Amino acid sequence: MRILVTGNMGYVGPGVVAQLRIAYPQAEIIGLDSGYFGHCLTTAEMFPERKLSAQWYCDLRDLVSSQLEGVDAVVNLAAISNDPMGKAYEQVTDEVNHLAGVRLAHIARDAGVNNFVFASSCSVYGFAEGDARDETSELNPLTAYAHSKIDTENDLEPLATDDFRVTCLRFPTACGMSDRLRLDLVLNDFVASAVATGTITVLSDGSPWRPLIDTKDMARAIEWGVSRSTDAGGAFVSVNAGRSGWNYRVRDLAEAVQDQMPHVDININTNAAPDNRSYRVDFSRYEALAPDHQPQVALDQSIAELREGLEAIGFADANFRDSNLIRLNVLAGLRSKGSLNDQLRWI
């Protein structure tokens, strides 16, 4: 078996590669990445890409058909990966996340790939009051990032056949420890702030809803997509990939961190402007489709592993929001050094 994982050198990639190596020990697993964040190692005692058969450095926009020869499954993680980056690089977000992702799928289908897995996002629900959103609910993408995800889903659906199965996994907000940790995610930010400063600063009023998923559970869902048959959802499936009940208000996340670190204070900005990114999500369809790949890492375990991981590396940076643990800062630094142009291409 030959598996191509694009965007493998980001936050989620190391865990995905590790999970696929366990599930398919004899497989040829290839990573393809532009390398923006390759140097952003946080906890790795050994280079995480050691578990790959090969690492290719390539902008997804420049991928060629020969790179898909003999590939059985594609996992597309490559993306300009959050709302702040999408706002700063709106055109690039569409080019990479949407247009290049759909082009990859066309090339993959023509090359005889059987399974195509796309890392989508629950952010496509945007602002949603009332009941938890399922896959039939109205969509309300509010950002360039969210638009890029649903635009890609819409363009992937007509490509799917019994021989080219497409799985779009609408993931909740990611959290948890990683060899390439990001702290521009709500739970990760709270734990880092608690470890470094003894205070959790909630920038909103704490009321927005967020579904969460640990990176380990994202990897389990991707493993399911890599081997999914048409019996589980058909040739094309777009599914909320998480666990019912794991929807939290932002203030509840801060309190969950404080439960494990009782000395920590919580400061909530009660005067903050409303955060329109608020939604709860129903994951019952994923439970029915993938009973053997359900999320296993509960909130308290994610918090504990983040705390232990940060303390193990002596993390104490009270100004971490200005550091390379924030992905937008990494891109800005590479641009200021003249390494990337305004289209985020290497110079």
C-alpha positions, 0 to 999 in steps of 0.5 A, a space after each residue: 500500500 502507498 499513502 501520500 500525506 500532504 501538509 504532514 509537517 504541520 501541527 496534525 501531521 506528525 500524529 497522522 503519520 504515526 497512526 498510519 504507520 501503526 495501522 499499516 506497518 508495511 505501507 510506503 508512506 510519503 509526506 509532501 509539504 512546503 516546509 513553512 513550519 518544518 523548523 517549528 519542532 517543540 517536543 520531538 527528541 527524534 525527527 517525526 518524519 523518521 516514520 515516513 518512507 520518504 519526505 517530499 518538499 513541494 508546494 501543493 500548488 506545484 504538484 505534478 501527476 507523476 507524484 501520484 503514480 502508484 498511490 492508493 490513498 491520499 490524505 490532504 492536510 495541506 492548508 493555510 490553517 486558521 482564521 487569522 492566516 486566512 484573513 491575512 492571506 485570503 487569495 492564497 487560502 483559496 489557492 492552496 486550500 481550495 483550488 490546489 486541493 481540488 486539483 490534487 483530487 483530479 490528479 489522484 483520480 486519474 492516477 487510480 487512487 482509491 481513497 481521498 481523505 480531505 481534512 475539512 472543518 466544522 467552522 463551516 457552520 460559523 454562527 449557529 444558535 439553537 440545536 447542534 448542527 448535523 450534516 444536513 444543517 444550513 451552513 454559515 461560513 464566516 471566514 476565508 478559511 471556512 469558505 475554502 473548506 466548504 468550497 473544496 467539499 462542493 467541488 470534490 463531491 462530483 469527482 467521487 465514484 465507487 473506485 475513487 472514494 472521497 471522505 471529507 472529515 469536518 473536524 472540530 477545533 483541534 487541541 492536544 500535544 504535538 511534535 509541532 505544537 501550535 498555541 493559536 488554538 483555544 485550549 492549547 492557548 489556555 494551557 500554555 497561558 496557565 503554565 507560563 503565567 499562572 493566569 488564563 486570559 479569555 479574550 472573548 466573554 467566554 460564551 461561544 460554543 466550540 466542539 473539540 477534538 484531540 489530534 490523536 483522534 483526528 488521526 484515528 478518523 483519518 485512518 478510517 477514511 484511508 480504508 473506508 469502503 462505499 458500504 460506509 457512507 457511499 462514494 462521497 461522504 462529508 461527516 462531522 468527525 468528533 464525539 457527541 457531548 464534546 461541545 464546550 463553552 469557551 469559559 468551560 474550557 478555561 475552568 477545565 484547565 483550572 480544575 487541573 491547575 487550581 492555583 491558576 486565575 481566570 480573567 474573562 473579558 466581559 466587555 469583549 465584542 461578541 464572537 460570532 464563531 459559535 456553534 455546537 455540532 452533532 456527531 451521531 452520523 460519524 458514530 454510526 459510520 465509524 464505530 471502531 474509530 471513535 474519539 478516545 482522548 477526553 478533555 481532561 487527558 488533552 489538558 494533562 498531556 499539554 501541561 506535561 508536554 509544555 513543562 517537559 520542555 521548560 516552557 515559560 514564555 509569557 509572550 508566547 502569542 508573539 512567538 513561533 508557536 503562533 503560525 501567523 508569526 512564522 509566516 510573517 518572520 519568513 516574509 520579513 527575512 525575504 524567504 517567502 513572497 506575498 503569495 507564500 512562495 519560497 524565494 
